[in-house]
């Protein structure tokens, strides 16, 4: 219902700015939402199965009391939680892409392997990887280009890279990706790994 038009719905009346909170009808039950365009999030604020206009336990009366008690709108903790979920999704996606790219880069030493993810036609992340070497030694680079509203920290990128590369290697922060300059917003790590002869 809200997915097609997250800012839609009938504005509700209450002790708040008109249009801030919108009604969602689910049969005879009612819910209220609010749309945060800056964060691209539609918040489901509350739900109640009882709707009888002008009665004290009507869903809208309950929602208004929640608002007056400062318990209806999202809190800073709510925003932190949703941003953490988004960050964890990006980390998982980055790690999975890294596994695929590392396999391809090892199969084609020296070739630039990359994946780009888009959101509505806008590039949001690019993972770039090159591995030089053979079965006994390798040198590799991984770069991740993030959007301006960065969703991953350098530390998170480091942890993902450390989990991808051989155990005997340490990710080293680089100011270049192999032979090229960094792209805007790109974080690059390099590693070296050597097989120990027995």
Protein Blocks (a to p, Z undefined) as FASTA:
>chain_A
ZZmmmmgcjddddjbdehkaccddehjbccdddddfknopacdfbdcfbdcehiaklmkl
mmmmmmmnopmbccfklmmmmmmmmmmmmmmmmmmmmmmmmmmmmmmghiacdddddeeh
iafbdcddddeddfkbccddddddddfklcbdfklmmmmmmmmmcfkbccdddfbehjac
cdehiacdddddddddZZ
